[in-house]
């Protein structure tokens, strides 16, 4: 990706699973009302930031429902048609395998070995039938290499972390700890990032 390109990265709005810290991964969960309000807020701010350029940027989302619905609300809140925009499978959330559907606070009891392994090395730990951060980074890097102009992307928490890890040249141990709020979005450009 060229250094003069700006990415506006929006994490999808809240879901009921987010609210109770249930692992979603690639399970297709819809937004809740809070998530819809977050998406509308982000779209309103983004519309102000982009101004007339909002019709000149690219729009792409994860194909999971919580991301596509967020994108539709964002675009409508910007004053443009909810569709069309592209989706890209490489922007799906990390696959958490056997952890999908489980609640974070229950993991020490349900999978003490896996929980301990992840706590020790979140970057390299692989859930059964799932992906680790290194695997996610590979597909995110491939997606970033194809970006040719300023882009609005709606995706997921660990995709946001991976994008920042790559573009801001962060150490792997730092990446899993990055914040991923749903009521703000990131503008990433020129080797830096800011929350809006």
N, C-alpha and C positions, 0 to 999 in steps of 0.2 A: 504494500500500500504506500502510495506517495505521501511524503511528509506534509504536503499542503492540503490534504483531505481532512475534513472534520467528520467525526462520528458523533451522533446524538444517540446515546444508548439509554433506552427506557426499559426497566424491568417491568414485567407484567404486574398488574394490580393484585391486591390481596385475594386469596381464595379462602374458603373455610378450612382447608388443610393447612395453609400458612398460619392461620390464626391459632391453631392448636399445635403447631410445629410437627405436623405429620409429613413424612417424606413423600414428595410427589414424584420427583424425577420425570420420567416420560409418561406417567399416568395422566390422562387427559381430564383435568378438573377445571370447572368454570370459575369465573370471577364471582365474588360476592358483592354486595352493595358498596362496601368500603372500597373494594378494588375498582369498581366502576367510577367512584368519585375520585380516586387517586389518578386514574387514567385521564379523566376530564381535566383535572388540575394540571397534569403534565402537558396535555395537549394545549391548554390555554397559554401556559408559559412558553411552550415551544413555538406556538404561533406568533407570539410577540417577538421572540428571539429571531425567528427566521424572516418575518415580514413577507415581503414580496417573493423572497427566495423559496418559500414553502412549496411552490410548484416546480422548482428546478432541482430539488434534491431527490435522491432515490429513497424508496421506502421498502423495507424488507422485515419479515417477522418469522419467528419460529412457527411451524404449522400447528402447534398445540393450541387448543381453544382459548386458554387464558391469555395467550400472546396475541392471537388474531383478534379476539374481542377487544383487547387493550388497544391494538393498532386502530381498529375501526373507531373507537371512542376518541382516541388521540386526534385522528384526522378530522372527525366531525367537530371536535372542540377547536380545531385550528381554522374551521370554516371551509374545509374542502370535503369532497365526497369521501365517505368511509372506505370505498373501494375505487380503483384497484390498487393493490400492492402485491409484491412478490412474497412467497414463503420459501424457506430453505431448510431442509432437514438438518443441516450442519449446525443450525441454531437451536435445536432441541436441547432441553436441559440434560445435564449429566444423567445417565442411566444408573440409578441406585440399586438395581437388581433386587435381591431379596430384602432390602430395607424399604422398598416402596410400599407405602401404606402404613408403615410403623411410625410411632410417635417418638421423638427424640428422647424424652425422659424415660421411656420404657426400654431403650436399647441396652443399658447396662445389665438389665435382667434377661431380656430376650436373646441378646447376642453379646454376652460379656467379652468373648474373645475378639469378635469383630470390632466392638466398641473400643476396646483397649488398643487394638492395632491402629484404628483410625486416629485415636487421640495421640498416639506415638508418632504417626507419620501420615497426615491427612493427604499429602500430595500423591503418595505411592500406593496407599491402601486401595484394594479393589474389592467392592462388594461382590458376592457370588452372583454370576450372570449379569454383572454391571460393568461400569467404567470407573477408572480413576481420573484424577486431574490431568495427568500426562496424556491420557488417551483423548480427553476432551480438548486439550491444547492443540493436538494434531489437527482435528477437524476445524477448530476455530481459526488456526493459522491458515489453513487452506482457503477458508471463506474470506479472511482478510486480504489474502493475496489477490483476490478477484475484484476488490472494490476499486472503482474507477472515478467516483465523484463523491461529494458530500452525501452522507447517508444517515437516515433515521432508521434505527433498528429497535424492534421490540423483541426481547428474549427473556432470559432467565438469570437467576442469581449467579450460578457458577459459570455461565457463559460470560456475564459481566466481569467476573473475577479473571477469567482467562483472557479476555480482550485486554484488560488493563495490564495483566501480567506480561503479555506480549508487547503492547505498544509503549508501556512505561518501563520495560526492561526490569521487572521485579524478580526478586529471588523466589524460587518455588515455595519455600517455607512460609513466606508472607502472604501468598495469594489466597489460600483458604480462609484467612482471617479478615479479608477486606470486607467492608460494610456493603450491604446491598439493599438499601431502602427502596420502598415502592412509591413513596410520595415525593420523590425528586428524581431527576435524571442527570446523566453525565454528558458533558461536552468534552470530547477528547480530541486534542489537536496539538501539533507541534511538540510532541513529547510530554505534554501536560494534560491534566484533567481537572475539571471543576464541576461541582454539583450546582444545578439550577432548579 
